[in-house]
Structure formats: structure tokens, C-alpha cells
Amino acid sequence: MATQVIAERPQNTDQETTSDLLTIGGKTFRSRLMLGTGKYRSAEEMNAALEASGCEIVTVALRRIDLDQPKRSILDEIDWTKYHILPNTAGARTADEAVRTARLARAMGLSDWIKVEVIPDAKYLLPDPIGTFEACKVLVEEGFVVLPYINADPVLALRLQEIGTATVMPLASPIGSGQGMKTVEQIRIIIDQATVPVVVDAGIGTASEAAQAMELGASSCLINTAIARAGDPARMARAMRLGVDAGRDAYLAGRMPTLPYASASSPLEGIVR
């Protein structure tokens, strides 16, 4: 059964960022930014972005690998010694298709980790909650470390944690849309109830939105299109890294209370009048 990890709820606000590690499936990571590998204009741009991002987890769609041809694939373009490869089931329209893709990744020796995506609708690309749950249940029972991509649905997130998924990955807004944090209140509830890391996945368009997700208390962000389709992907990847780090630091620091009135920043006692 996949290792269940307790999400970080920092009590010590003096904790150093360098020792603030992300733990998923029994593995620890310094970076809280994950990157996808789709939509880049070239392998060179992709690798420059991966390097600039400082990420350690890279997700790859199995459907992009032609198993019948010996030609070079996306997996040949990534340095496996630098990154933890996270296969995903992108393209699966049903639970059965997602399970078959995960088993294929394992048979290929890629990983026992799998990002589960079950998306039956090609227009809106919203994940199927029932199909996702069914696929995750089977894969958890088969010993996979399961990272499910879901709508920002607090009830579904709880149910997935209960069956043993290693994370939950709610969308901020529709995948590839760049609309930013449209599901803030739902993600806030998911984080509040979380017993596993919460990875905000899909819809983030720029660094301030990544920071906002992390300020809510998310454990990580997974970003692809906003970086791959930027004018300068490597620079945007660096910006996303800084946004994630800044948001995490702000969360650990604890923001000031919001007041309904002004509060002088300098003490008024002892002022000569």
C-alpha cells in the first residue's frame, strides 16, 4: 500500500527554508515546484526550464512515448540522475485506461509512482471524480504511490486520502487555461482537512499565483503550460521557483492579522507635540 504522509503543519515559525523538506511516498525533496514536460517548443527549452526551476520531480505523459519504435522519446531528453520521473496517465478517459497506463509504466521499469488523470471530456478537460477514485483505489491496492489530479473537491480529496493516496492534486482552474487561482476557497478547505501533501495542479499562469497557492498552505505546485508557453520558459521557470519559495516562506512566517482600520507603524507614545 502507498505510504501515507502527514502534511506539514509547521509549529515552529523559525524553521529554516533549507530544512523545510517536502515528503511524498517516503521520499524527501528540497524543491516544492514540480514541472510538466508537455508543450515546449524544443527539448533544449524544456531542459533549460527544468534547470532554472530547481525542480526535482518531473511528470511525463506515457502517451508521448512510442513503445513500438526505437526512436528517441521524451524520456531520452531528461537527465534521470537529476530528476525523479513521475509518469502520468494523461489521455486516459476511463479508470480502466488509467490503470492500464500505470501498469505499463511499472512494467517498463519507469516508476511505481503514478500521477492519475482520468479526463473523459476533450473540451473542458475536467477530471472525472468517479473514474479517478476507482483508478486510485485499484492502484493503491497494487502498491503504487498514487498522486491523483482532481477538481478542487474537498469531499473527494478526503476520500482519496482515506484509501491511501500519497497526495491530492486539486486544480486551481482548468488545465492549460492560465486563469490562476479560481478555486481558492475549496483549496483552503482541502488544505485544512489534509493528511497528505496538497499539490496545486493546473491553471496557474504566473509567479504571483504560485505564491498565492503556497501562501494558502499548499505543499507544492505543479506547473507546465505557464512555463512552456512563456516567451522565455527558463526565465518564467525561475520566476515560478521564486514565487513558490516566497509563498512557502510567507506561510511559514504567518501573516499579520487583517484589520478593519489603520494601525500606525510607529509608536505614538513620547511624541513631542
DRENDO-1510 file (C-alpha; in Angstrom, 1 decimal, always signed):
<recs>
REC; n; res; u; v; w
REC; 1; MET; +0.0; +0.0; +0.0 .
REC; 2; ALA; +1.3; +3.5; -0.8 .
REC; 3; THR; +3.0; +5.3; +2.1 .
REC; 4; GLN; +0.7; +7.9; +3.6 .
REC; 5; VAL; +2.4; +11.0; +4.6 .
REC; 6; ILE; +1.3; +13.6; +7.1 .
REC; 7; ALA; +1.1; +17.0; +5.5 .
REC; 8; GLU; +3.4; +19.6; +7.0 .
REC; 9; ARG; +1.6; +21.9; +9.5 .
REC; 10; PRO; +4.6; +24.0; +10.8 .
REC; 11; GLN; +4.5; +24.9; +14.5 .
REC; 12; ASN; +8.0; +26.4; +14.6 .
REC; 13; THR; +7.9; +29.6; +12.5 .
REC; 14; ASP; +11.7; +29.9; +12.9 .
REC; 15; GLN; +12.2; +26.9; +10.7 .
REC; 16; GLU; +14.8; +27.4; +8.1 .
REC; 17; THR; +13.6; +27.0; +4.5 .
REC; 18; THR; +16.6; +24.8; +3.7 .
REC; 19; SER; +15.4; +22.2; +6.2 .
REC; 20; ASP; +11.8; +22.5; +5.2 .
REC; 21; LEU; +11.6; +19.4; +3.1 .
REC; 22; LEU; +8.6; +18.1; +1.1 .
REC; 23; THR; +7.9; +14.4; +1.8 .
REC; 24; ILE; +5.9; +12.2; -0.6 .
REC; 25; GLY; +5.7; +8.5; -0.7 .
REC; 26; GLY; +8.6; +8.1; +1.8 .
REC; 27; LYS; +10.9; +10.3; -0.4 .
REC; 28; THR; +12.1; +13.8; +0.5 .
REC; 29; PHE; +12.6; +16.8; -1.8 .
REC; 30; ARG; +14.0; +20.3; -1.3 .
REC; 31; SER; +12.1; +21.8; -4.1 .
REC; 32; ARG; +8.3; +22.4; -3.8 .
REC; 33; LEU; +7.9; +23.1; -7.5 .
REC; 34; MET; +7.1; +20.2; -9.9 .
REC; 35; LEU; +7.2; +20.6; -13.7 .
REC; 36; GLY; +5.5; +19.0; -16.6 .
REC; 37; THR; +7.2; +18.3; -19.9 .
REC; 38; GLY; +4.5; +19.0; -22.5 .
REC; 39; LYS; +4.1; +21.9; -24.9 .
REC; 40; TYR; +7.7; +23.0; -25.0 .
REC; 41; ARG; +9.0; +24.2; -28.4 .
REC; 42; SER; +12.1; +22.1; -28.1 .
REC; 43; ALA; +14.0; +19.7; -25.8 .
REC; 44; GLU; +16.6; +22.4; -25.2 .
REC; 45; GLU; +13.9; +24.9; -24.0 .
REC; 46; MET; +12.5; +22.2; -21.7 .
REC; 47; ASN; +15.8; +21.3; -20.1 .
REC; 48; ALA; +16.7; +25.0; -19.6 .
REC; 49; ALA; +13.4; +25.5; -17.8 .
REC; 50; LEU; +13.9; +22.3; -15.7 .
REC; 51; GLU; +17.3; +23.6; -14.7 .
REC; 52; ALA; +16.1; +27.1; -13.9 .
REC; 53; SER; +13.2; +25.9; -11.9 .
REC; 54; GLY; +15.3; +23.9; -9.4 .
REC; 55; CYS; +12.6; +21.2; -9.5 .
REC; 56; GLU; +13.3; +17.6; -8.6 .
REC; 57; ILE; +10.0; +16.0; -9.7 .
REC; 58; VAL; +9.2; +15.9; -13.4 .
REC; 59; THR; +6.0; +14.5; -14.8 .
REC; 60; VAL; +5.9; +12.7; -18.2 .
REC; 61; ALA; +2.8; +11.5; -20.1 .
REC; 62; LEU; +3.1; +7.9; -21.1 .
REC; 63; ARG; +1.1; +8.6; -24.3 .
REC; 64; ARG; +4.0; +10.6; -25.6 .
REC; 65; ILE; +6.3; +7.5; -25.7 .
REC; 66; ASP; +6.1; +5.3; -28.8 .
REC; 67; LEU; +6.8; +1.9; -27.4 .
REC; 68; ASP; +6.8; +0.3; -30.9 .
REC; 69; GLN; +9.6; +2.5; -32.3 .
REC; 70; PRO; +13.2; +2.6; -31.1 .
REC; 71; LYS; +13.4; +6.3; -31.9 .
REC; 72; ARG; +14.3; +8.9; -29.2 .
REC; 73; SER; +11.5; +9.8; -26.8 .
REC; 74; ILE; +10.9; +12.4; -24.2 .
REC; 75; LEU; +12.4; +10.2; -21.6 .
REC; 76; ASP; +15.7; +10.3; -23.5 .
REC; 77; GLU; +15.7; +14.1; -23.2 .
REC; 78; ILE; +15.6; +14.2; -19.4 .
REC; 79; ASP; +18.5; +13.5; -17.1 .
REC; 80; TRP; +17.3; +10.7; -14.9 .
REC; 81; THR; +20.1; +11.4; -12.4 .
REC; 82; LYS; +18.8; +14.9; -11.7 .
REC; 83; TYR; +15.1; +14.3; -11.6 .
REC; 84; HIS; +12.5; +12.0; -10.1 .
REC; 85; ILE; +10.4; +10.9; -13.0 .
REC; 86; LEU; +6.6; +10.9; -12.3 .
REC; 87; PRO; +4.7; +9.1; -15.1 .
REC; 88; ASN; +1.1; +10.3; -15.6 .
REC; 89; THR; -1.9; +8.8; -17.2 .
REC; 90; ALA; -2.8; +11.8; -19.4 .
REC; 91; GLY; -5.1; +10.7; -22.2 .
REC; 92; ALA; -6.9; +8.2; -20.1 .
REC; 93; ARG; -10.7; +8.6; -20.4 .
REC; 94; THR; -11.7; +5.9; -18.0 .
REC; 95; ALA; -10.5; +4.3; -14.8 .
REC; 96; ASP; -9.5; +1.1; -16.7 .
REC; 97; GLU; -7.4; +3.1; -19.2 .
REC; 98; ALA; -5.6; +4.9; -16.3 .
REC; 99; VAL; -4.9; +1.6; -14.5 .
REC; 100; ARG; -3.5; +0.0; -17.7 .
REC; 101; THR; -1.2; +3.0; -18.2 .
REC; 102; ALA; +0.1; +2.8; -14.7 .
REC; 103; ARG; +0.8; -0.9; -15.0 .
REC; 104; LEU; +2.6; -0.2; -18.3 .
REC; 105; ALA; +4.8; +2.4; -16.6 .
REC; 106; ARG; +5.7; -0.2; -13.9 .
REC; 107; ALA; +6.4; -2.9; -16.5 .
REC; 108; MET; +8.7; -0.5; -18.3 .
REC; 109; GLY; +10.6; +0.0; -15.1 .
REC; 110; LEU; +9.9; +3.7; -15.1 .
REC; 111; SER; +8.4; +4.0; -11.6 .
REC; 112; ASP; +5.9; +2.8; -9.0 .
REC; 113; TRP; +4.8; +6.4; -8.7 .
REC; 114; ILE; +1.9; +7.4; -10.9 .
REC; 115; LYS; +0.0; +10.7; -11.4 .
REC; 116; VAL; -3.6; +9.6; -12.1 .
REC; 117; GLU; -5.5; +11.7; -14.6 .
REC; 118; VAL; -8.9; +10.5; -15.8 .
REC; 119; ILE; -10.3; +13.0; -18.3 .
REC; 120; PRO; -13.3; +12.0; -20.5 .
REC; 121; ASP; -14.1; +15.4; -22.0 .
REC; 122; ALA; -11.8; +16.8; -24.6 .
REC; 123; LYS; -13.3; +20.4; -24.5 .
REC; 124; TYR; -13.2; +21.3; -20.8 .
REC; 125; LEU; -10.6; +18.8; -19.7 .
REC; 126; LEU; -12.0; +18.4; -16.2 .
REC; 127; PRO; -11.1; +15.3; -14.3 .
REC; 128; ASP; -13.8; +12.6; -13.7 .
REC; 129; PRO; -14.1; +12.3; -9.9 .
REC; 130; ILE; -15.7; +8.8; -10.1 .
REC; 131; GLY; -13.2; +7.4; -12.6 .
REC; 132; THR; -10.3; +9.0; -10.7 .
REC; 133; PHE; -11.4; +7.4; -7.4 .
REC; 134; GLU; -11.9; +4.0; -9.0 .
REC; 135; ALA; -8.5; +4.0; -10.6 .
REC; 136; CYS; -6.8; +5.2; -7.5 .
REC; 137; LYS; -8.4; +2.5; -5.3 .
REC; 138; VAL; -7.1; -0.2; -7.6 .
REC; 139; LEU; -3.6; +1.3; -7.9 .
REC; 140; VAL; -3.2; +1.9; -4.2 .
REC; 141; GLU; -4.1; -1.7; -3.6 .
REC; 142; GLU; -1.4; -2.7; -6.1 .
REC; 143; GLY; +1.2; -0.8; -4.2 .
REC; 144; PHE; +1.6; +2.3; -6.4 .
REC; 145; VAL; +2.4; +5.6; -4.9 .
REC; 146; VAL; -0.6; +7.4; -6.2 .
REC; 147; LEU; -0.9; +11.2; -6.9 .
REC; 148; PRO; -4.4; +12.0; -8.1 .
REC; 149; TYR; -5.3; +15.0; -10.2 .
REC; 150; ILE; -8.7; +16.2; -9.1 .
REC; 151; ASN; -11.2; +19.0; -9.2 .
REC; 152; ALA; -11.0; +21.2; -6.1 .
REC; 153; ASP; -13.5; +19.0; -4.3 .
REC; 154; PRO; -12.9; +18.7; -0.6 .
REC; 155; VAL; -15.0; +15.6; -0.2 .
REC; 156; LEU; -13.2; +13.7; -2.9 .
REC; 157; ALA; -9.9; +14.8; -1.5 .
REC; 158; LEU; -10.8; +13.3; +1.8 .
REC; 159; ARG; -12.0; +10.0; +0.3 .
REC; 160; LEU; -8.8; +9.7; -1.7 .
REC; 161; GLN; -6.7; +10.2; +1.4 .
REC; 162; GLU; -8.7; +7.6; +3.2 .
REC; 163; ILE; -7.9; +5.0; +0.7 .
REC; 164; GLY; -4.1; +5.8; +0.8 .
REC; 165; THR; -3.2; +8.2; -2.0 .
REC; 166; ALA; +0.2; +9.9; -1.4 .
REC; 167; THR; -1.1; +13.4; -2.3 .
REC; 168; VAL; -4.1; +15.1; -3.6 .
REC; 169; MET; -3.7; +17.5; -6.5 .
REC; 170; PRO; -6.6; +19.9; -6.9 .
REC; 171; LEU; -6.8; +22.2; -9.9 .
REC; 172; ALA; -6.6; +26.0; -9.5 .
REC; 173; SER; -8.5; +26.5; -12.7 .
REC; 174; PRO; -8.9; +24.5; -15.9 .
REC; 175; ILE; -5.8; +22.9; -17.2 .
REC; 176; GLY; -3.7; +25.0; -19.6 .
REC; 177; SER; -6.0; +28.0; -19.1 .
REC; 178; GLY; -3.7; +30.3; -17.2 .
REC; 179; GLN; -6.7; +31.6; -15.3 .
REC; 180; GLY; -5.0; +31.4; -12.0 .
REC; 181; MET; -6.4; +30.7; -8.5 .
REC; 182; LYS; -10.2; +30.4; -9.2 .
REC; 183; THR; -10.8; +27.7; -6.6 .
REC; 184; VAL; -9.2; +29.4; -3.6 .
REC; 185; GLU; -11.9; +28.6; -1.0 .
REC; 186; GLN; -12.2; +25.0; -2.0 .
REC; 187; ILE; -8.4; +24.6; -1.9 .
REC; 188; ARG; -8.4; +26.3; +1.5 .
REC; 189; ILE; -10.8; +23.6; +2.8 .
REC; 190; ILE; -8.8; +20.8; +1.2 .
REC; 191; ILE; -5.6; +22.0; +2.9 .
REC; 192; ASP; -7.3; +22.4; +6.2 .
REC; 193; GLN; -8.5; +18.8; +6.1 .
REC; 194; ALA; -5.4; +17.4; +4.6 .
REC; 195; THR; -3.4; +14.4; +6.0 .
REC; 196; VAL; -1.2; +14.3; +2.9 .
REC; 197; PRO; +0.6; +17.0; +0.9 .
REC; 198; VAL; -1.7; +19.1; -1.3 .
REC; 199; VAL; -0.2; +19.9; -4.7 .
REC; 200; VAL; -2.0; +22.7; -6.6 .
REC; 201; ASP; -2.0; +21.5; -10.2 .
REC; 202; ALA; -3.3; +23.2; -13.3 .
REC; 203; GLY; -4.4; +26.8; -14.2 .
REC; 204; ILE; -1.5; +28.7; -12.6 .
REC; 205; GLY; -0.4; +31.3; -15.1 .
REC; 206; THR; +2.3; +33.4; -13.4 .
REC; 207; ALA; +4.6; +33.5; -10.3 .
REC; 208; SER; +2.2; +35.6; -8.1 .
REC; 209; GLU; -0.4; +32.9; -8.5 .
REC; 210; ALA; +2.1; +30.2; -7.5 .
REC; 211; ALA; +2.9; +32.3; -4.4 .
REC; 212; GLN; -0.8; +32.6; -3.6 .
REC; 213; ALA; -1.2; +28.9; -3.7 .
REC; 214; MET; +1.7; +28.4; -1.4 .
REC; 215; GLU; +0.6; +31.1; +1.0 .
REC; 216; LEU; -2.7; +29.1; +1.5 .
REC; 217; GLY; -0.5; +26.3; +2.8 .
REC; 218; ALA; -0.2; +24.1; -0.2 .
REC; 219; SER; +2.7; +21.8; -0.1 .
REC; 220; SER; +3.7; +22.2; -3.7 .
REC; 221; CYS; +2.7; +23.4; -7.2 .
REC; 222; LEU; +2.9; +21.5; -10.4 .
REC; 223; ILE; +3.2; +23.8; -13.4 .
REC; 224; ASN; +3.6; +23.1; -17.1 .
REC; 225; THR; +1.8; +25.4; -19.7 .
REC; 226; ALA; +2.6; +28.7; -18.0 .
REC; 227; ILE; +6.3; +27.9; -18.3 .
REC; 228; ALA; +6.3; +26.0; -21.6 .
REC; 229; ARG; +4.3; +28.7; -23.4 .
REC; 230; ALA; +6.1; +31.7; -21.9 .
REC; 231; GLY; +8.2; +33.9; -24.2 .
REC; 232; ASP; +11.2; +32.8; -22.2 .
REC; 233; PRO; +10.5; +29.5; -20.5 .
REC; 234; ALA; +13.7; +29.4; -18.5 .
REC; 235; ARG; +13.1; +32.9; -17.0 .
REC; 236; MET; +9.5; +32.0; -16.2 .
REC; 237; ALA; +10.6; +28.8; -14.6 .
REC; 238; ARG; +13.0; +30.8; -12.4 .
REC; 239; ALA; +10.1; +33.2; -11.6 .
REC; 240; MET; +7.9; +30.3; -10.6 .
REC; 241; ARG; +10.6; +28.9; -8.4 .
REC; 242; LEU; +10.9; +32.2; -6.6 .
REC; 243; GLY; +7.1; +32.5; -6.3 .
REC; 244; VAL; +6.8; +29.1; -4.7 .
REC; 245; ASP; +9.7; +29.8; -2.3 .
REC; 246; ALA; +8.3; +33.2; -1.4 .
REC; 247; GLY; +4.8; +31.8; -0.8 .
REC; 248; ARG; +6.1; +29.0; +1.3 .
REC; 249; ASP; +8.2; +31.4; +3.4 .
REC; 250; ALA; +5.1; +33.7; +3.9 .
REC; 251; TYR; +3.1; +30.7; +5.0 .
REC; 252; LEU; +5.7; +29.6; +7.5 .
REC; 253; ALA; +6.2; +33.1; +8.8 .
REC; 254; GLY; +2.5; +33.6; +9.5 .
REC; 255; ARG; +0.9; +36.7; +8.0 .
REC; 256; MET; -0.3; +39.6; +10.2 .
REC; 257; PRO; -4.0; +39.8; +11.1 .
REC; 258; THR; -6.2; +41.8; +8.7 .
REC; 259; LEU; -7.6; +44.8; +10.5 .
REC; 260; PRO; -10.7; +46.8; +9.6 .
REC; 261; TYR; -8.9; +50.0; +10.4 .
REC; 262; ALA; -5.4; +51.6; +10.1 .
REC; 263; SER; -2.7; +50.9; +12.7 .
REC; 264; ALA; +0.3; +53.2; +13.0 .
REC; 265; SER; +3.6; +51.5; +12.2 .
REC; 266; SER; +5.5; +53.8; +14.6 .
REC; 267; PRO; +4.5; +54.1; +18.3 .
REC; 268; LEU; +2.8; +57.3; +19.3 .
REC; 269; GLU; +4.0; +57.4; +22.9 .
REC; 270; GLY; +6.5; +60.0; +23.7 .
REC; 271; ILE; +5.9; +62.1; +20.7 .
REC; 272; VAL; +6.8; +65.8; +21.3 .
REC; 273; ARG; +3.8; +67.9; +20.4 .
</recs>
